[in-house]
Amino acid sequence: MKKLFLFIVPVLILVVGFFTLNYWRFAIKSAYHGKSSTIVVDVKPGTSLYSLKAELESKGLVVPLLPFKIWARLSDASSRLHVGEFEVNLGDSSVLDIINQILNSSPMGYKIVIREGINIWDIQDIFTKPPLSVDPATFQSWIRSPDRIKRMGIPNLNPSGSSPSLEGYLFPETYTFHKYTSPEKLIDKMLDLFESNVAPILAKHPWGNTPEGRYKLLTLASIVEKESGNFEEQPTIASVYWNRLHKGMRMQADPTTIYGLMPNFDGNLKKIHLLQATPYNTYKIKGLPAGPIANPGASAVQATVDPATTDYIFFVSKNDGTHIFSTDYKTHEKYVNEFQRKRRNRKSN
C-alpha cells in the first residue's frame, strides 16, 4: 500500500502540474510575442471553434490543445461565434482573452455613402469598386429584379421599353457592413429604409393612394433633389414644378435631360442634347419624365408632398448653391443675364 501511495502521489502531482501549466498557457500567459499590438482575425463563414484555433495559430499564437478542447466543450462559445474580421488587441492578452475579444465584439465594419440625389449609375460605380467589387451586370440584375420591383409596387410606365429599375427607391444613407455581408443585402436594406422613411411621407399626398401616383411623386421629388443646392430651398423649388405642371408648362429641367443620356453622359450638356427626344427630356415632352432620375432624400420628398405656396414658375442659380425665383419670363431673363451670362463672359475673358 505504501509503495502504491508513493507511486500515485508523484503521478497526481505530475497530472496536476501538467493541467496547471496548460491552463496557465491558455488562460493567463501572454499568447503573442511579436511586435504588433493588434492582429486581424478572419472568421470565415462555416468557421468552427477548431477552425478558429487554426486561424489564431496562423497569426503566430500558441493555442494549447487540451485546455482549448476542454473549454470548447464546456462553454457555449460556438453560439457566439460570428463571421467577419475582428481586430484583436494583443498586449499581454492570453489565448482565452483573445478568443473572448472575438466572441464579444462586433466585426470590423466597412462603409459606403449613398448621398441624396445620386442615381443608379452612381451607385453601380460604388458597388463595382472595393470593398464590394460587384460585377456591373450582377448589380443591374439586382436593381431590376422582378421580385423587388413587385415588392416596391413600381409600375412599368417607361415608354422606352427598358425594364423598370429601383431608381428613386434606394434610400440615401451611410451603410455599414462587414467582409461577409452579401452586397445584395445592402440593396434590400436600402429598400427597407425607403419603406420606413419615405413611404409614409408619400402616403400623405392624394397621389400616394396608388402605385402610379407614388411613382410620379417620387419622380418629381427626384427632380427637386437634383435641382436644389440646399434643403431650405426645396419647398420653393417644388412649388415651381407644381406650378408648371398645373399650368401645363414643360418642366425644362436639365437634370432630366441628362438622365436620358445615361450611362453615357460625359458631363457636358450641349444644346443638341436639349433637342434630343428621350422619355426624360423635359424640354421636348410635357409633364413629368418617364420615372425618377435619382434617389431623393426624405426632405426632398417632404418638400414635394408639402411644397411652399408661391406663384413662381422660373428660377436660376446664383452660383452660390442658392437660386433666385421669378413669376414671369421677363424677370427670369433679367436674372439669367445677371447671374449666368455675365458669369460665362467673365470665365471666357
Salt bridges, closest charged atoms under 4 A:
ASP42 OD2 - LYS44 NZ 3.84
ASP42 OD2 - LYS179 NZ 2.76
GLU57 OE2 - LYS53 NZ 2.76
ASP76 OD1 - ARG80 NE 3.47
GLU85 OE2 - LYS179 NZ 3.97
ASP125 OD2 - LYS129 NZ 3.24
GLU184 OE2 - ARG148 NH2 2.81
ASP188 OD1 - ARG148 NE 2.79
ASP188 OD1 - ARG151 NH1 3.96
ASP192 OD1 - ARG151 NH2 2.49
GLU195 OE1 - ARG151 NH2 2.96
GLU233 OE1 - HIS323 ND1 2.77
GLU333 OE1 - ARG341 NH2 3.52
